[in-house]
Amino acid sequence: MAAGTKGQKHRSTLVVNGVLILICCIWLLPTLGVFITSFRDSQDIFNSGWWAVFPHKEDVEIGEIILDDAVDVNGKISVEGITATFEELREGITLSDGRKLTWLGNKRTRKIVISEQKWVGFTNNLTLENYKDVITGKEITFTDAGGNEILRRGNNLGAAFLNSIAVTVPATIIPILIAAFAAFGFSWLKFPGRDLFFTMIIAILVVPLQISLVPILQDYTKLQLNGTFLGIWLAHTGFGLPLATYLLFNYISTLPRELLEAAYIDGATNFTILFRLILPLSVPSLASFAIFQFLWVWNDYLVSLVFLGEKTRVITYALASIVGEKGQDWHLLTSGAFVSMLLPMAVFFMLQRYFVRGMLAGSVKG
Amino acid sequence: MQVPHEKRSAFAGLINWFTTIVGRIFISLFTPAITFFVLWRVFLFLRDSDAPQIIIVLVAILWGVGGVALLFVISNWVVEQLPGNWGQRLQPFVFIGPAVVIMGWYLAIPVFRTLVLSFKGSLGQDWIGKGWAIFDNYKFAFTNRIMLETFRNNFLWMVLGTSLSVGFGLLIAVLADRSKFESIYKSIIFMPMAISFVGAGVIWKFVYTYRGKGVGIQEIGLLNAIVLALGGESQPWLNLPPWNNLFLIIIMVWLQTGFAMVVISSAIKGIPAELLEAARIDGANEVQAFFKITIPYIKGTLITVSTTIIIFSLKLFDIVRVMTGGNNGTNVIANEFYLQRFTYGNTGRASAIAIVLLIAVIPVIINNLREFNKDRRAF
C-alpha cells in the first residue's frame, strides 16, 4: 500500500516535470532560434534552418556522374548498377549501400549527384560579422540568395543603443524624483485640494496614452520639442507619473508616523526628511518602479515613434525599421533583436526579484 | 557722544535689515533665473550641437537628471526663504506641484482636448459639421468597415489572448507548485516579459517565415519546418486571414503568460495547506481539490489578471504594427488610430478612435475610484 502510493507519487512528479519541461522548451525555442541564427553566416541562414547547427544526419555530396551523350535521357537510364527513368532519378534513388543518386536540374544538365547520409554539424561556420554589420554604420556588401552583390549602409544600431540610453536613464530617474516629492506631499503634508488631486491621479491611472498623443503632439510642434530628448523625457514622465506617485504613496503613507514626528522635533525640514529618511526607507518600492519604468521606456515603440521618429532613432525604432525595409535579411534582424534585448535581459537575470515585483506593480499602467 | 552712536547703530540696523530683505529677494530671484538660463543654454546645445554622440548622451543624462533635481532644490530653497508661515503654506505645492502639472498636461487635460478634437475636421481647426454631422468622426469610428474589422480583431485578442494567457499561466503555476525546480521553470516562462514587442515581433516573424516552393528552397522558419516534417505543406502564415490573427495572438500569449503565472502562483501559495489537506482526507482527488478549493480561492486574482490582460490587448499596437502593419485583415484599434493620425493625417478621426479606447476602459476607472474611496479611511 505504502509502496503503491510512493510509486504513484513518483510517477506524478515525473509527469509534472515532463509537462513543464515541454512547455519551457516551447517557450525557449523561438528565442533560441533567433539567438543561434544571429551567429550564423548570412549565406548559411538561407540554405538551412537554424537547427542545422546541431549534429544531425544529412545527405552530403560525395561525387557526381556526368552522363555522356550516348545515353538517352528520355528512356531508361542505367547508372551505378541500377536502371531508372529521369523522373525517378530526379526524385532521388537510394542505393542498397546507402548512397543516394539525385539528378540535378533539368534533362540537359546530364548531371547526377551522388550523396551519402553523414553526421554533420560538428563544425559550424559561426561568425560575429552580423553583429558588426548591424551595430556599425559602415557600408557593407553582401551577396543575396540570388547571387547578386548588394551594397548597403549599416543599420547603426550602436548609435540607436546610445540614444536609447540617453532616453531611458533620465526618463526613469525624473519621474521617480518628481513622484517621490509628490508622494511625500500627499502622505504627510496638509494643503487644500489634496483629495481632488489624488482622485485625479487614481482616475488617470489606466487612461490609454493614445488619448494624449494628438494634443501633446500639437503642443510639441508649437514648442519645437519634437525629436528632442527633453520632449520624450517629459512624455515618459507624464505617462509614468500616475503609477509612480500611486505606488510610492502606497508605500510612504504606511511608514510609521512617530518616525517623522521625531525628525520634526529634531528640527529637520521636510526636504531633509524626504532625502535622509523617507527615500532610504523606500528603496524596495523605488527599485520595483525603477525597473518597471526602465523596461517600459527601453521597450517602448509607440511613444518614441510619435515624439522622436527618424530624428533621434532609439533601438526599438531602429529595429522596427530594419523589419520594414529589410524584412528578409535575417542576419541583420536576428542580431539586431539581440542587441536590443541585451540590457533588459541583463536586468532580468541580475535583479529577478525586483524585476518580477516591478512588472506586477506596473501592469495597470495605461 | 552716545546719541550718534545709537543713531548710527539704528541706521546700520536699518541698512542691515534692508539689505537682507532686498538681498534675499534679489538672490531668490537671481538664483532661479541663472539656473533657468544655464538649463536653457544646455538645451540649445543638445538640440543643435554636432558634438560626438557619446558626449551628447552624457551631457543629456546629466542635464536632465541634474536639472530636475536642481529645480526642486532651488524652488524649495526659495520657499524656505519666504517670511512667516508663507513658506509652510507654499511648500506642499513645491512638493506636489510638478507632478500635478505634468500629469495634468500629459493625461488629464488631453482627455478633454481629445474629446473636443474628435468633433473637428482632419486638421483639428473647424467643427466637422453642423447638426448631426458633428458626430461624423464617431459615425466613422463605430460603423466604418475598417473599424468594424478592428473591433472584431480586438475582440479576438481580448477573448483568445486573455483566456490562453490566463489558462497557460494557471496550468504552469499549478504544476510548478509541485516541482522542486519551480523557480527555474518560472523564470523561463517569465523571461519574455523583458523583451520588447518589436524584439518579440522579430523572434516570431522568424518562426512564421515562409520562403515558398521551388527547387532548392529550404524553409528556414520553425513552424513551416515542423509542418513539412509532419508531411504538410508550408504556408505563408501571416497572410492567411482570419487565421493570421491567431498567429499574432500567440505572440502576446507568449509574452503575457509569465505575468499571469507569477500573479496566480503567489495566490496559490496563499491557500492554507489545511484546507487542501482536509479536502484530501475527505476523499477528494487532485482534480476535485483543484476545482472545489483552488479555483474558488483564487477567483479574485483570476479576475484581476484577466482584467489587466484585457486592457492590455485593447491597447495593443506594437505587435501588429511590426508584424503585418495591420494588413491582411489583422488591423486593430490602436493601429487604426496610428494610421488615421500619422499616415492619413486625420486628427478628428484619430481623436474619435482614442475616445473609443477611453470609453472601453471607463468601467475600470470607475472601479479603481470606488476601491480607492473604500480605502479612504487610510488616506
Contacts between the chains, C-beta under 8 A, distances in Angstrom:
chain1	res1	chain2	res2	distance
A	12	B	178	7.7
A	13	B	178	7.2
A	13	B	179	7.4
A	16	B	175	5.1
A	16	B	178	5.1
A	16	B	179	5.5
A	17	B	179	5.6
A	17	B	181	7.1
A	19	B	175	6.0
A	20	B	172	6.9
A	20	B	175	5.4
A	20	B	176	6.2
A	20	B	179	6.1
A	20	B	181	7.7
A	20	B	185	4.9
A	23	B	168	7.6
A	23	B	171	7.9
A	23	B	172	6.2
A	23	B	185	7.8
A	23	B	189	7.3
A	24	B	185	5.7
A	24	B	188	4.5
A	24	B	189	6.8
A	27	B	188	5.8
A	27	B	189	5.7
A	27	B	191	7.7
A	27	B	192	7.3
A	27	B	254	6.9
A	28	B	188	6.2
A	29	B	222	6.7
A	30	B	203	4.9
A	30	B	204	6.1
A	30	B	206	7.3
A	30	B	207	5.0
A	30	B	222	7.0
A	30	B	254	7.3
A	31	B	191	7.8
A	31	B	192	7.7
A	31	B	195	7.8
A	31	B	203	5.8
A	33	B	203	7.7
A	33	B	206	6.1
A	33	B	207	7.0
A	33	B	222	5.8
A	34	B	202	6.8
A	34	B	203	4.9
A	34	B	206	5.6
A	37	B	206	6.9
A	45	B	220	6.6
A	46	B	218	7.4
A	46	B	220	6.6
A	47	B	218	6.3
A	48	B	218	5.7
A	48	B	220	7.1
A	49	B	218	6.7
A	49	B	219	7.0
A	49	B	220	4.8
A	49	B	221	7.7
A	49	B	222	7.3
A	49	B	225	5.3
A	50	B	220	7.2
A	51	B	222	8.0
A	51	B	225	7.4
A	159	B	53	5.9
A	162	B	53	5.6
A	162	B	54	6.5
A	162	B	57	5.0
A	163	B	53	7.8
A	163	B	57	7.3
A	165	B	57	6.3
A	165	B	61	7.7
A	166	B	56	7.3
A	166	B	57	4.1
A	166	B	60	4.7
A	166	B	61	6.1
A	169	B	61	5.0
A	169	B	64	7.9
A	169	B	65	7.2
A	170	B	60	7.2
A	170	B	61	5.8
A	170	B	64	3.4
A	170	B	65	5.3
A	173	B	64	7.9
A	173	B	65	4.8
A	173	B	68	7.9
A	174	B	64	6.4
A	174	B	65	6.6
A	174	B	68	5.0
A	177	B	65	7.7
A	177	B	68	5.6
A	177	B	69	6.3
A	177	B	72	7.0
A	178	B	68	6.9
A	178	B	98	5.0
A	178	B	99	5.0
A	178	B	102	6.8
A	179	B	99	6.2
A	181	B	72	6.4
A	181	B	94	7.7
A	181	B	95	4.5
A	181	B	96	7.1
A	181	B	98	7.0
A	181	B	99	6.9
A	182	B	95	6.4
A	182	B	96	4.6
A	182	B	98	7.5
A	182	B	99	3.5
A	182	B	100	7.2
A	184	B	95	6.1
A	185	B	92	5.2
A	185	B	95	3.5
A	185	B	96	4.0
A	186	B	96	6.4
A	189	B	91	7.2
A	189	B	92	4.2
A	189	B	95	6.4
A	189	B	96	7.9
A	190	B	92	7.3
A	191	B	89	7.8
A	191	B	92	3.7
A	191	B	93	6.7
A	191	B	96	7.6
A	194	B	92	8.0
A	195	B	379	7.6
A	197	B	96	6.6
A	197	B	100	5.3
A	198	B	379	7.3
A	199	B	369	6.9
A	199	B	372	7.4
A	200	B	100	7.7
A	200	B	103	7.1
A	200	B	104	7.6
A	200	B	108	5.7
A	201	B	103	6.6
A	202	B	368	5.5
A	202	B	369	5.7
A	202	B	372	4.8
A	203	B	108	7.9
A	203	B	365	5.7
A	203	B	368	7.4
A	203	B	369	6.1
A	204	B	103	6.4
A	204	B	107	4.3
A	204	B	108	5.6
A	204	B	111	7.8
A	205	B	365	7.7
A	205	B	368	6.1
A	206	B	311	6.4
A	206	B	361	5.3
A	206	B	364	5.2
A	206	B	365	5.9
A	206	B	368	6.7
A	207	B	107	5.5
A	207	B	111	6.6
A	207	B	358	6.5
A	207	B	361	7.1
A	207	B	365	7.4
A	208	B	314	7.6
A	208	B	315	5.0
A	208	B	334	8.0
A	208	B	354	7.1
A	208	B	357	4.5
A	208	B	358	6.3
A	208	B	361	6.3
A	209	B	107	7.8
A	209	B	315	8.0
A	210	B	315	7.1
A	210	B	334	6.2
A	210	B	337	5.3
A	210	B	353	7.5
A	210	B	354	4.3
A	210	B	357	5.5
A	211	B	107	7.3
A	211	B	110	5.4
A	211	B	111	5.7
A	211	B	114	5.2
A	211	B	354	5.0
A	211	B	355	7.6
A	211	B	357	7.2
A	211	B	358	5.6
A	212	B	106	5.5
A	212	B	107	5.9
A	212	B	110	4.1
A	212	B	114	7.6
A	213	B	341	6.9
A	213	B	354	7.4
A	214	B	110	7.8
A	214	B	113	7.8
A	214	B	114	5.8
A	214	B	117	5.9
A	214	B	124	7.6
A	214	B	341	6.1
A	214	B	347	5.4
A	214	B	350	5.8
A	214	B	351	5.4
A	214	B	354	6.8
A	215	B	109	7.6
A	215	B	110	4.5
A	215	B	113	3.9
A	215	B	114	6.0
A	215	B	117	6.9
A	216	B	105	7.9
A	216	B	106	6.3
A	216	B	110	6.3
A	218	B	124	7.1
A	219	B	105	7.9
A	228	B	43	7.7
A	228	B	46	7.1
A	228	B	47	5.5
A	229	B	46	6.2
A	229	B	60	4.9
A	229	B	64	6.7
A	230	B	43	6.1
A	230	B	46	7.6
A	230	B	64	7.2
A	233	B	64	5.5
A	234	B	102	7.0
A	234	B	106	7.5
A	235	B	106	6.8
A	237	B	102	5.9
A	237	B	106	7.8
A	238	B	102	5.1
A	238	B	103	6.5
A	238	B	105	6.6
A	238	B	106	2.6
A	238	B	107	6.3
A	239	B	106	6.4
A	239	B	107	7.1
A	241	B	99	5.7
A	241	B	102	5.9
A	241	B	103	5.2
A	241	B	106	7.8
A	242	B	103	5.9
A	242	B	107	6.7
A	245	B	99	5.7
A	245	B	103	7.8
A	253	B	378	7.1
A	253	B	379	7.7
A	269	B	80	6.9
A	270	B	91	6.2
A	270	B	95	7.2
A	271	B	73	8.0
A	271	B	76	5.2
A	271	B	80	7.9
A	295	B	194	6.5
A	298	B	196	7.2
A	299	B	195	7.4
A	299	B	196	3.4
A	299	B	197	6.9
A	299	B	198	7.7
A	299	B	199	7.6
A	300	B	196	7.8
A	301	B	196	6.9
A	301	B	197	6.4
A	301	B	198	5.3
A	301	B	317	7.6
A	301	B	318	4.6
A	301	B	321	7.2
A	301	B	322	7.6
A	302	B	317	5.5
A	302	B	318	6.7
A	302	B	334	7.9
A	302	B	338	7.6
A	306	B	342	7.3
A	316	B	196	5.4
A	316	B	198	4.5
A	316	B	199	7.8
A	316	B	318	8.0
A	319	B	196	7.9
A	319	B	198	5.1
A	319	B	199	6.7
A	319	B	202	6.7
A	320	B	198	5.0
A	320	B	201	7.8
A	320	B	321	7.4
A	320	B	322	5.4
A	323	B	198	7.5
A	323	B	201	6.7
A	323	B	202	6.3
A	323	B	205	7.0
A	323	B	322	5.6
A	327	B	205	7.6
A	328	B	209	8.0
A	330	B	206	6.5
A	330	B	209	7.6
A	330	B	220	7.3
A	333	B	202	5.1
A	333	B	205	7.5
A	333	B	206	7.2
A	334	B	202	7.1
A	334	B	206	6.7
A	336	B	202	7.2
A	337	B	199	4.8
A	337	B	202	4.1
A	337	B	203	6.3
A	340	B	196	6.3
A	340	B	198	7.1
A	340	B	199	5.1
A	341	B	194	7.2
A	341	B	195	5.6
A	341	B	196	7.5
A	341	B	199	5.3
A	344	B	194	4.1
A	344	B	195	6.7
A	344	B	196	7.4
A	345	B	191	7.8
A	345	B	194	5.7
A	345	B	195	7.9
A	347	B	194	7.0
A	348	B	191	6.4
A	348	B	193	7.8
A	348	B	194	4.1
A	352	B	187	6.4
A	355	B	194	7.4
A	356	B	190	6.7
A	356	B	262	5.7
A	359	B	193	5.4
A	359	B	259	6.4
A	359	B	262	7.8
A	360	B	259	7.4
A	360	B	262	6.5
A	360	B	263	6.2
A	363	B	259	6.3
A	363	B	308	4.9
A	363	B	312	7.8
A	364	B	308	6.5
A	364	B	311	8.0
A	366	B	107	7.8
A	366	B	311	8.0
A	366	B	315	7.9
A	366	B	361	7.4
